[in-house]
Amino acid sequence: MPTAPDKLPTAKFKLPPGFKVETWASGILDARGLRQGDKGNIFVSSLFVANKVYVVPEKGDRKAKVVIDNMPFATGIALNKGSLYLATNTKILRYDNIEDNLDKPGEPKVLYDKLPGGTDHSWKYLRIKGDKLYYAIGAPCNICDPGEYAKIYRMNLDGSNIETIASGVRNTVGFDFDPKTGNLWFTDNGRDWFSEELPNDELNVVTKPGQQHFGYPFCHQGNIPDPEFGWGKKCADYVKPAALLGPHAGSLGMTFYTGKMFPAKYQGAMFIARHGPWNRTTKYADITVAWPDGKGGAKTETFMTGFVENNNYLGRPVDFLVMKDGSLLVSDDHAGAIYRITYTGGK
């Protein structure tokens, strides 16, 4: 169940000086992906708890309305020219003129129905750039030879011409394009049951689409050969991470900040949701910021904390949306809420 509005952890969050966070919407079971339509509606996806896509009006009471229901793994969403693209674990769909048909979206066009399904790492995260739709197929396991899994792909917006963009990607649930270079950056979740402290999740950048392998299942965090699959392999043969994001961090949504409200330091930076470990003894979750260093790497620092208290989750961040006024929305699937971060100045 979503956390009651008066029990949300909003007041416990800590941010850098001059920033403010408030509850923007609540009562949204399993709130995951965030995207905005041309008419201002905020679309919110979910995972296997809710199996829904919601819409929240930008103004007014901000009460979530179910637009698509009973859709297992309804996690990957993107908006483009009035159409809602929705990816489950088995198919990619398109609902045209969605904002004019919120009460009755109608039957979607099936763009692709050959996704492998399954449960492990099978949910999707979508981005559209130009005339291409980007998505990933996660590894169907904790650690295994993934075959055609563990890759980032792109297709034309009609579902044709599928291309591999990156290989050796265990499970990315967050990626975005650098507005300066156009390069695709992505978070990647490291394998489990290696140790409590290893390996780290990764932040990676694709500089040669279709030509780079990021290590899975042979090498983890750029410098640890896998005990089984790394035998006879060299970590030097794979692309090293741009940054390490912490052991079992559950690094999910990642968004470049393209607004003007935040100080210049944050303009062009990546905001990363560290959702937190599911099986690590010591829990942690936060919002981290990363800056490309221009050399293929990135520096990181913590931005917002307060999601964990007494080693229990109060909330768990998932995804971001930069609003037209430069504020930043953050979804929280644990509490079923969306927070709004603004910059008010001061020291």
C-alpha positions in Angstrom: 0.0 0.0 0.0 1.2 3.6 -0.6 2.4 5.4 2.4 -0.2 7.8 3.8 0.5 11.5 2.9 1.1 12.5 6.5 3.6 9.6 7.0 5.8 10.2 3.9 9.5 10.8 4.6 9.5 14.1 2.8 10.4 16.2 5.9 13.4 13.8 6.6 15.1 14.3 3.3 18.4 16.3 3.3 19.6 18.2 0.3 22.4 20.7 -0.5 21.8 24.3 0.8 19.3 26.3 -1.2 17.3 23.2 -2.3 13.8 22.3 -1.1 11.8 19.1 -1.5 8.0 18.7 -1.2 5.4 16.0 -1.8 4.1 16.6 -5.3 1.7 13.6 -5.5 0.9 10.6 -3.2 -1.2 7.5 -3.2 0.4 6.1 -6.4 1.0 2.4 -5.8 4.4 1.3 -7.1 5.2 4.6 -8.8 8.2 4.0 -11.2 8.9 5.7 -14.6 8.1 9.4 -15.1 7.4 11.0 -18.5 5.4 14.1 -19.6 3.0 14.5 -22.5 2.8 17.6 -24.7 -0.3 18.8 -22.9 1.3 18.7 -19.5 0.1 15.3 -18.1 2.6 13.3 -16.1 2.6 9.6 -17.0 3.7 7.2 -14.2 4.5 3.6 -14.9 4.6 0.7 -12.4 6.2 -2.7 -12.0 4.6 -6.0 -10.9 2.9 -4.7 -7.7 0.5 -2.5 -9.6 0.7 -3.5 -13.3 -0.7 -0.1 -14.3 0.1 3.2 -16.0 -1.2 6.3 -14.3 -1.6 9.9 -15.4 -1.3 12.8 -13.0 -2.4 16.3 -14.2 0.4 18.8 -13.9 -2.0 21.2 -12.1 -5.0 20.8 -9.9 -5.4 18.1 -7.3 -2.7 15.9 -8.8 -4.8 12.8 -8.1 -3.5 9.8 -10.0 -5.8 8.3 -12.5 -5.3 4.8 -14.0 -5.0 5.0 -17.8 -3.8 1.4 -18.5 -4.7 -1.4 -16.1 -3.9 -5.1 -15.7 -0.7 -4.8 -17.8 2.0 -7.0 -16.2 5.4 -5.3 -16.0 4.0 -2.0 -17.3 7.3 -0.3 -16.6 8.9 1.2 -19.7 7.2 4.3 -20.9 8.1 7.1 -23.3 6.1 10.0 -25.0 6.7 11.2 -28.5 4.5 13.4 -30.7 1.3 12.6 -28.8 1.9 8.8 -28.6 2.6 6.8 -25.5 5.2 4.0 -26.0 4.8 1.2 -23.4 7.2 -1.7 -23.0 6.4 -4.7 -20.8 8.6 -7.8 -20.5 7.2 -9.3 -23.6 6.2 -6.6 -26.0 6.4 -2.9 -27.0 3.1 -1.1 -27.7 2.1 2.4 -28.9 -1.0 4.3 -27.9 -1.6 7.2 -30.3 -3.2 10.5 -29.3 -3.0 9.3 -25.7 -3.7 12.7 -24.0 -7.0 13.0 -26.0 -8.1 9.5 -24.9 -7.2 9.2 -21.3 -10.6 7.8 -20.4 -10.4 5.2 -23.2 -7.0 4.7 -24.8 -8.2 2.0 -27.1 -6.3 -0.9 -28.5 -2.6 -0.1 -28.9 -0.5 -0.8 -32.0 1.9 -3.7 -31.3 5.4 -2.6 -32.5 7.3 -5.7 -31.3 6.1 -8.8 -29.5 9.2 -11.0 -29.4 10.8 -9.7 -26.2 11.9 -12.8 -24.2 9.7 -12.2 -21.1 10.6 -14.0 -17.9 11.0 -12.3 -14.5 14.7 -11.7 -13.8 15.7 -8.2 -15.1 12.9 -8.4 -17.8 11.2 -5.1 -17.1 12.1 -2.2 -19.4 13.2 1.4 -19.4 12.7 3.5 -22.6 14.1 6.6 -24.2 13.4 8.1 -27.5 16.1 10.1 -29.4 15.3 11.4 -32.8 13.5 8.6 -34.7 14.8 5.8 -32.5 13.4 4.0 -29.5 16.0 2.6 -27.1 15.4 -0.3 -24.7 17.4 -3.0 -23.0 17.0 -6.8 -22.4 18.5 -7.7 -19.0 20.3 -10.9 -18.2 17.8 -13.7 -17.4 19.7 -14.6 -14.2 22.1 -13.4 -11.6 25.1 -14.7 -13.4 25.1 -16.8 -16.6 26.1 -16.7 -20.2 23.4 -14.3 -21.4 23.4 -15.0 -25.1 21.3 -12.3 -26.8 20.3 -10.9 -23.5 22.3 -8.3 -21.5 22.2 -5.7 -24.3 20.9 -2.3 -25.1 19.0 -2.1 -28.4 17.3 0.5 -30.5 14.6 0.3 -33.1 12.8 2.6 -35.5 9.6 4.1 -34.0 7.5 1.6 -36.0 9.4 -1.4 -34.5 11.6 -2.1 -37.5 15.4 -2.2 -37.9 16.5 -3.4 -34.5 20.2 -2.7 -33.7 22.5 -3.6 -30.9 23.9 -0.5 -29.2 25.8 -2.1 -26.3 26.7 -5.6 -25.1 27.7 -7.0 -21.7 25.1 -4.9 -19.8 23.7 -7.0 -17.0 20.6 -4.9 -16.1 20.1 -1.3 -16.9 17.0 0.4 -15.6 18.1 3.9 -16.4 19.7 5.7 -19.3 19.8 9.1 -21.0 21.6 11.1 -23.6 24.2 13.7 -22.8 22.7 16.9 -24.3 26.2 18.1 -25.2 27.7 15.1 -26.9 24.7 12.9 -27.7 26.4 9.9 -26.0 24.2 7.4 -24.2 24.9 7.0 -20.5 23.4 4.2 -18.5 23.4 2.7 -15.0 24.0 -1.0 -14.6 23.2 -3.3 -11.7 26.1 -5.6 -10.6 25.7 -9.3 -9.9 24.5 -10.6 -6.5 26.0 -13.1 -4.0 29.6 -12.2 -4.8 30.1 -10.5 -1.5 28.3 -7.8 0.6 30.8 -5.1 -0.6 31.4 -6.3 -4.2 30.8 -5.7 -7.0 29.7 -2.1 -7.4 27.0 -1.0 -9.7 28.3 0.9 -12.7 27.8 4.2 -14.6 28.7 3.7 -18.2 28.9 5.7 -21.4 28.5 4.4 -25.0 30.9 6.2 -27.3 30.9 3.6 -30.2 27.3 2.3 -30.6 27.2 -1.4 -31.4 31.0 -1.9 -30.9 31.4 -1.9 -27.1 31.2 -4.7 -24.5 30.8 -3.6 -20.9 32.0 -6.8 -19.2 29.0 -8.9 -18.1 29.3 -11.8 -17.2 33.1 -12.0 -17.5 34.2 -8.9 -15.6 32.6 -6.8 -12.9 33.1 -3.1 -12.1 35.9 -3.0 -14.6 38.5 -4.9 -12.5 37.1 -8.1 -11.0 37.0 -11.2 -13.2 34.0 -13.4 -12.4 35.0 -16.5 -10.5 33.3 -18.7 -13.1 32.8 -16.8 -16.3 35.9 -14.7 -16.0 38.3 -17.7 -16.2 40.7 -17.0 -19.1 39.3 -13.5 -19.7 40.9 -10.1 -19.1 39.1 -7.1 -17.7 41.2 -5.0 -19.9 39.3 -6.3 -22.9 36.1 -4.7 -21.8 34.9 -1.1 -21.4 35.7 0.3 -17.9 32.9 2.0 -16.0 32.8 5.8 -16.0 32.1 5.6 -12.3 31.3 3.1 -9.6 28.0 3.6 -7.8 28.2 1.4 -4.7 27.7 -2.3 -3.9 24.2 -3.6 -4.7 23.1 0.0 -4.9 20.1 -0.8 -7.2 21.0 2.1 -9.5 17.8 2.8 -11.4 16.6 5.9 -13.2 19.2 8.3 -14.6 18.4 11.7 -16.1 20.5 14.6 -17.4 19.3 17.9 -15.8 18.4 20.2 -18.7 16.5 22.9 -16.7 17.7 26.3 -15.7 16.3 26.5 -12.1 19.2 24.7 -10.4 22.6 26.4 -10.0 25.1 26.2 -12.9 26.9 23.4 -11.2 24.0 21.0 -11.7 23.1 22.0 -15.3 24.2 19.2 -17.5 24.7 16.8 -14.6 23.2 13.4 -14.3 20.8 12.6 -11.5 20.9 8.9 -10.5 18.4 7.1 -8.3 20.1 4.6 -6.0 17.1 2.5 -5.1 19.0 0.5 -2.5 20.0 -3.1 -1.9 17.4 -5.8 -1.6 19.7 -8.4 0.0 22.6 -6.5 1.6 22.6 -6.4 5.4 23.2 -2.7 5.6 20.6 -0.7 3.6 21.1 2.6 1.8 19.3 4.6 -0.8 19.8 8.1 -2.1 19.9 10.4 -5.1 23.4 10.8 -6.5 24.7 13.4 -9.0 27.4 12.7 -11.6 29.3 14.9 -13.9 31.1 13.7 -17.1 34.7 14.6 -16.9 35.2 14.8 -20.7 37.5 11.8 -20.7 35.0 9.0 -20.5 34.8 9.1 -16.7 32.5 10.9 -14.2 32.8 12.3 -10.7 29.9 11.7 -8.3 28.5 13.1 -5.1 25.5 12.5 -2.9 22.6 14.9 -3.5 19.6 13.8 -1.4 19.5 11.4 1.6 16.9 10.4 4.2 15.4 7.4 2.5 16.6 5.0 5.2 16.1 5.1 9.0 17.2 2.4 11.5 18.2 0.3 8.5 14.6 0.3 7.1 13.5 1.9 4.0 11.2 4.9 4.3 11.3 5.5 0.6 13.2 4.3 -2.5 13.8 6.6 -5.4 13.3 5.3 -8.9 13.1 7.8 -11.8 13.2 11.6 -12.6 11.5 14.1 -14.7 12.8 17.6 -15.4 9.8 20.0 -15.5 9.4 23.0 -17.8 10.1 25.3 -14.9 13.3 23.5 -14.1 12.1 21.7 -11.0 12.8 18.0 -10.7 10.3 15.3 -10.0 11.4 12.0 -8.3 9.3 8.9 -8.1 9.3 6.6 -5.0 7.8 3.1 -5.6 8.2 2.1 -1.9 6.1 5.0 -0.6 4.0 5.4 -3.7 4.8 9.0 -4.0 6.3 11.7 -6.3 8.5 14.4 -4.8 9.3 17.8 -6.3 12.8 19.3 -5.9 13.2 23.1 -6.3 16.0 25.5 -5.8 15.2 28.6 -3.7 18.6 30.1 -3.4 20.4 31.1 -0.2 23.5 29.7 1.3 
